[in-house]
């Protein structure tokens, strides 16, 4: 219970900080709108296959995540509040609070991008169970992975470039799986079990990354 209270306190702190500055929300919204607008104008009314639109959607989501989730520990280093945070809660509670915040943010971003692609680029989902499960598991995996990487690069000089370099190879297996699962969800009469392998691998990826992150975070945070 103490761990949960500490994690929720970290989560509340991040929400309050975002509510005051709105830096992350404004940046993400601007990036997503510009990305969708560029895709829309580039196509100039041309109809694309659902599979291609689904791939474009996850391309936008990936770069939106790079923009949104790298701030977790970088902002603590920039404001000089990392030491205060370390004295206020355990390493595990800090990681869980940050990861939950990133998960909620990632879920909102993913849902926003999917809605815009459905509205403006005619993304048609045939099997909503597969699509929603894919969005959820992708949000969990992205949040856990990028929370750890944000902590690793927080004190580096070139944070932005290093964050992207470390994130891409680690997230690549997840990206391939979510694209395949989303393509299946856009096919007509695709039963849920057709994407069972992809969803199981996504769930396994999320569990593995959560376990590894919890094991490594204390060392990363203290060093």
Secondary structure per residue as TSV (DSSP state, phi and psi in degrees):
chain	resnum	aa	ss	phi	psi
A	1	X	-	360.0	-38.0
A	2	X	H	-63.9	-40.9
A	3	X	H	-61.9	-42.9
A	4	X	H	-64.7	-43.2
A	5	X	H	-62.8	-41.4
A	6	X	H	-65.4	-42.0
A	7	X	H	-63.4	-41.5
A	8	X	H	-67.4	-32.3
A	9	X	H	-66.3	-41.0
A	10	X	H	-63.8	-42.5
A	11	X	H	-61.1	-44.5
A	12	X	H	-63.5	-40.4
A	13	X	H	-59.4	-44.8
A	14	X	H	-66.6	-38.2
A	15	X	H	-65.1	-43.4
A	16	X	H	-65.1	-40.4
A	17	X	H	-64.6	-41.6
A	18	X	H	-67.5	-35.9
A	19	X	H	-65.2	-31.0
A	20	X	H	-78.4	-46.2
A	21	X	H	-90.6	-37.7
A	22	X	-	56.9	23.5
A	23	X	H	-64.9	-50.1
A	24	X	H	-65.2	-45.7
A	25	X	H	-63.1	-45.1
A	26	X	H	-65.1	-41.2
A	27	X	H	-64.0	-44.6
A	28	X	H	-65.2	-46.6
A	29	X	H	-60.8	-42.6
A	30	X	H	-64.3	-44.1
A	31	X	H	-63.3	-45.6
A	32	X	H	-64.2	-45.4
A	33	X	H	-63.1	-43.6
A	34	X	H	-64.7	-42.1
A	35	X	H	-62.7	-45.4
A	36	X	H	-66.9	-39.7
A	37	X	H	-63.5	-42.1
A	38	X	H	-63.5	-42.2
A	39	X	H	-63.6	-40.6
A	40	X	H	-65.8	-45.8
A	41	X	H	-69.8	-33.7
A	42	X	H	-66.5	-35.5
A	43	X	H	-74.7	-29.2
A	44	X	T	52.5	45.8
A	45	X	T	85.1	-2.0
A	46	X	-	-72.7	136.4
A	47	X	-	-84.9	129.3
A	48	X	-	-108.9	156.9
A	49	X	-	-66.7	152.3
A	50	X	H	-56.5	-38.2
A	51	X	H	-63.0	-38.5
A	52	X	H	-70.7	-42.1
A	53	X	H	-62.8	-39.5
A	54	X	H	-62.3	-39.7
A	55	X	H	-65.5	-43.1
A	56	X	H	-61.3	-39.1
A	57	X	H	-60.3	-45.6
A	58	X	H	-72.5	-26.7
A	59	X	H	-62.4	-44.3
A	60	X	H	-64.8	-42.7
A	61	X	H	-62.6	-41.1
A	62	X	H	-61.0	-48.7
A	63	X	H	-71.6	-29.6
A	64	X	H	-65.1	-38.8
A	65	X	H	-64.8	-39.2
A	66	X	H	-58.9	-37.7
A	67	X	H	-74.8	-40.4
A	68	X	H	-82.8	-41.2
A	69	X	H	-97.3	-4.5
A	70	X	T	-76.8	-12.4
A	71	X	H	-77.7	-14.0
A	72	X	H	-46.1	-60.6
A	73	X	H	-101.3	-20.0
A	74	X	H	-61.4	-41.5
A	75	X	H	-64.8	-34.5
A	76	X	H	-64.8	-41.1
A	77	X	H	-67.4	-39.6
A	78	X	H	-67.3	-37.4
A	79	X	H	-86.9	-9.5
A	80	X	T	73.6	27.0
A	81	X	-	-103.7	4.6
A	82	X	H	-62.9	-41.5
A	83	X	H	-64.5	-44.2
A	84	X	H	-60.6	-40.6
A	85	X	H	-65.4	-40.3
A	86	X	H	-64.4	-33.4
A	87	X	H	-78.7	-18.9
A	88	X	H	-91.6	-23.8
A	89	X	S	-151.7	160.5
A	90	X	-	-72.8	162.8
A	91	X	H	-61.3	-40.8
A	92	X	H	-64.5	-41.4
A	93	X	H	-65.3	-39.6
A	94	X	H	-62.6	-46.7
A	95	X	H	-61.9	-45.3
A	96	X	H	-63.8	-41.9
A	97	X	H	-62.1	-45.8
A	98	X	H	-65.6	-40.8
A	99	X	H	-66.7	-39.9
A	100	X	H	-65.3	-41.8
A	101	X	H	-60.8	-45.6
A	102	X	H	-65.4	-34.6
A	103	X	H	-64.1	-46.8
A	104	X	H	-63.5	-41.1
A	105	X	H	-65.2	-43.5
A	106	X	H	-63.7	-39.4
A	107	X	H	-63.6	-42.1
A	108	X	H	-64.9	-44.3
A	109	X	H	-62.1	-46.4
A	110	X	H	-61.0	-43.8
A	111	X	H	-65.6	-38.8
A	112	X	H	-64.4	-46.9
A	113	X	H	-62.7	-43.3
A	114	X	H	-61.7	-41.7
A	115	X	H	-64.3	-42.1
A	116	X	H	-67.1	-39.0
A	117	X	H	-67.7	-37.5
A	118	X	H	-67.6	-36.3
A	119	X	H	-78.0	-43.2
A	120	X	H	-105.4	-26.8
A	121	X	S	-113.3	12.8
A	122	X	-	58.8	39.9
A	123	X	-	-70.6	120.9
A	124	X	-	-111.9	116.8
A	125	X	-	-97.7	125.3
A	126	X	S	-95.3	-35.5
A	127	X	-	-119.6	96.5
A	128	X	H	-68.8	-27.9
A	129	X	H	-62.2	-43.4
A	130	X	H	-66.8	-43.7
A	131	X	H	-63.7	-46.4
A	132	X	H	-68.3	-39.3
A	133	X	H	-63.5	-38.3
A	134	X	H	-65.3	-45.9
A	135	X	H	-59.3	-43.6
A	136	X	H	-64.6	-50.4
A	137	X	H	-66.0	-36.1
A	138	X	H	-64.9	-38.4
A	139	X	H	-64.7	-43.3
A	140	X	H	-62.5	-50.3
A	141	X	H	-62.2	-44.7
A	142	X	H	-63.9	-44.5
A	143	X	H	-62.7	-47.3
A	144	X	H	-64.1	-47.2
A	145	X	H	-64.7	-48.1
A	146	X	H	-74.2	-23.4
A	147	X	H	-64.4	-45.0
A	148	X	H	-65.2	-44.5
A	149	X	H	-65.5	-36.7
A	150	X	H	-60.4	-39.5
A	151	X	H	-67.2	-35.7
A	152	X	H	-66.5	-41.4
A	153	X	H	-94.1	0.9
A	154	X	T	-56.3	-37.6
A	155	X	T	-101.8	9.2
A	156	X	-	-79.2	157.7
A	157	X	S	-72.8	-49.2
A	158	X	S	-100.6	74.4
A	159	X	H	-64.5	-46.7
A	160	X	H	-60.2	-49.9
A	161	X	H	-65.3	-43.2
A	162	X	H	-64.9	-37.6
A	163	X	H	-60.6	-46.4
A	164	X	H	-66.4	-41.0
A	165	X	H	-63.6	-41.4
A	166	X	H	-75.0	-34.2
A	167	X	H	-73.0	-42.6
A	168	X	H	-59.0	-52.4
A	169	X	H	-64.6	-30.8
A	170	X	H	-74.3	-37.9
A	171	X	H	-84.5	-12.3
A	172	X	H	-55.7	-46.7
A	173	X	H	-58.4	-39.7
A	174	X	H	-65.4	-41.3
A	175	X	H	-61.7	-44.0
A	176	X	H	-61.8	-39.8
A	177	X	H	-68.7	-43.1
A	178	X	H	-69.1	-33.8
A	179	X	H	-65.4	-44.0
A	180	X	H	-64.1	-43.9
A	181	X	H	-65.3	-39.2
A	182	X	H	-67.5	-38.9
A	183	X	H	-60.4	-40.8
A	184	X	H	-64.0	-38.5
A	185	X	H	-67.5	-19.0
A	186	X	T	-91.7	-4.6
A	187	X	S	-82.6	145.7
A	188	X	T	-71.8	138.4
A	189	X	T	56.2	36.7
A	190	X	-	-89.5	113.0
A	191	X	-	-69.2	159.4
A	192	X	G	-60.5	-37.8
A	193	X	G	-67.9	-14.2
A	194	X	G	-66.0	-28.6
A	195	X	G	-102.7	14.4
A	196	X	H	-61.2	-42.4
A	197	X	H	-62.3	-46.4
A	198	X	H	-62.1	-43.0
A	199	X	H	-68.8	-37.7
A	200	X	H	-65.4	-41.1
A	201	X	H	-66.4	-37.1
A	202	X	H	-63.3	-43.9
A	203	X	H	-63.7	-41.5
A	204	X	H	-64.1	-40.4
A	205	X	H	-60.1	-45.1
A	206	X	H	-62.6	-43.0
A	207	X	H	-65.2	-44.3
A	208	X	H	-62.7	-45.7
A	209	X	H	-66.3	-36.5
A	210	X	H	-64.8	-43.7
A	211	X	H	-63.7	-47.4
A	212	X	H	-62.8	-41.2
A	213	X	H	-64.5	-43.1
A	214	X	H	-64.6	-34.4
A	215	X	H	-73.9	-35.0
A	216	X	H	-93.7	-21.7
A	217	X	H	-63.7	-40.3
A	218	X	H	-59.5	-43.2
A	219	X	H	-63.9	-45.4
A	220	X	H	-61.9	-43.5
A	221	X	H	-68.1	-41.5
A	222	X	H	-77.4	-27.0
A	223	X	-	-86.1	360.0
